Amino acid sequence: MAIFFPTFTFLFFLTQAQKSPQDYISLHNKARAAVRVGPMTWNKTVAAYAQSYANKRKNDCALVHSTGPYGENIAVGYYPEFTGADGVKLWVGEKHLYDYASNSCKGGDCGHYTQVVWRTSVHLGCARVACKGKSQFVVCNYDPPGNYIGLRPYNSSM
């Protein structure tokens, strides 16, 4: 019995780390710092909203936005190890598609990235749930929301 306890404990902490607010915050703030945007902070109200919406997607993992009061990024990973951090990395991975000069996406969608770095979005709440079929649904909500048409996500002197 003692042989299995350390393995179980390790898996428990590994699973919990995948849901840590700090995992989400760190990756968001790293992307924001790269374009000289101030950090976000975790917000329990926004996180509760994210968790409530994630719970609604447990049965289907559908990539459907909540249309709630916050900015929102969603992702689905089709393997059990897909973490919240993996979702954020997908969104930040769109950076190369955003063209600051024209304030538009070039060669694909970059709206997830621009929401991550939106300068006035300062509160973050995220959640991850397992769905049927070994899929994982990840959602992050942003307060205040961003991605307003005609406005830039951040100011650049680059």
Residue pairs with C-beta under 8 A, 6 or more apart in sequence:
17 23
18 83
18 84
18 85
18 128
19 84
19 127
19 128
21 42
21 47
21 126
23 83
23 84
23 85
23 88
24 42
24 84
24 85
24 88
24 124
24 126
24 140
25 39
25 40
25 41
25 42
25 124
27 85
27 88
27 89
27 92
28 40
28 88
28 116
28 124
28 140
29 39
29 40
31 92
31 95
31 113
31 116
31 117
32 38
32 39
32 40
32 116
32 117
33 39
35 117
35 153
35 154
35 156
36 154
36 155
36 156
36 157
37 117
37 118
37 119
37 153
37 154
38 119
38 122
40 121
40 122
40 123
40 124
40 142
41 122
41 123
41 124
42 123
42 124
42 125
43 123
43 124
43 125
43 143
44 125
45 125
46 70
46 123
46 124
46 125
46 141
46 142
46 143
47 124
47 125
47 126
47 127
47 141
48 125
49 66
49 68
49 69
49 70
49 125
49 141
50 125
50 126
50 127
50 139
50 140
50 141
51 125
51 127
53 66
53 68
53 127
53 139
53 141
54 127
54 128
54 129
54 137
54 138
54 139
55 127
55 129
56 66
57 64
57 129
57 131
57 137
57 139
58 129
58 130
58 131
58 132
58 137
59 131
59 132
60 131
60 132
61 76
61 131
61 132
61 133
61 135
61 136
61 137
63 74
63 75
63 76
64 74
65 72
65 74
66 72
66 139
66 141
68 141
69 143
69 145
70 125
70 141
70 142
70 143
70 144
70 145
71 115
71 118
71 121
71 141
71 142
71 143
71 144
71 145
71 146
71 147
72 115
72 139
72 140
72 141
72 142
72 145
73 87
73 91
73 112
73 115
73 116
73 139
73 140
73 142
74 87
74 137
74 138
74 139
75 86
75 87
75 90
75 91
75 137
75 138
75 139
76 82
76 131
76 135
76 136
76 137
76 138
77 83
77 86
77 87
77 135
77 136
77 138
78 133
78 134
78 135
79 134
79 136
80 130
80 134
80 136
82 135
82 136
82 138
83 128
83 136
83 138
84 126
84 127
84 128
84 138
84 140
86 138
87 128
87 138
87 140
88 116
88 126
88 138
88 140
90 112
91 112
91 113
91 115
91 116
91 140
92 113
92 116
93 113
94 105
94 108
94 109
94 110
94 111
94 112
94 113
95 110
95 113
97 105
97 106
97 107
97 108
97 109
97 110
97 113
98 104
98 105
98 106
98 110
98 113
98 114
98 153
99 105
99 106
100 152
100 156
100 158
103 150
103 152
105 111
111 147
114 146
114 147
114 153
115 121
115 142
115 145
115 146
115 147
115 153
117 153
117 154
118 142
118 145
118 146
118 147
118 153
118 154
119 146
119 153
119 154
119 155
120 144
120 146
121 142
121 143
121 144
121 145
121 146
122 143
122 144
123 142
123 143
123 144
124 140
124 141
124 142
124 143
125 140
125 141
125 143
126 138
126 139
126 140
126 141
127 138
127 139
128 136
128 137
128 138
128 139
129 136
129 137
130 136
131 137
146 153
147 153
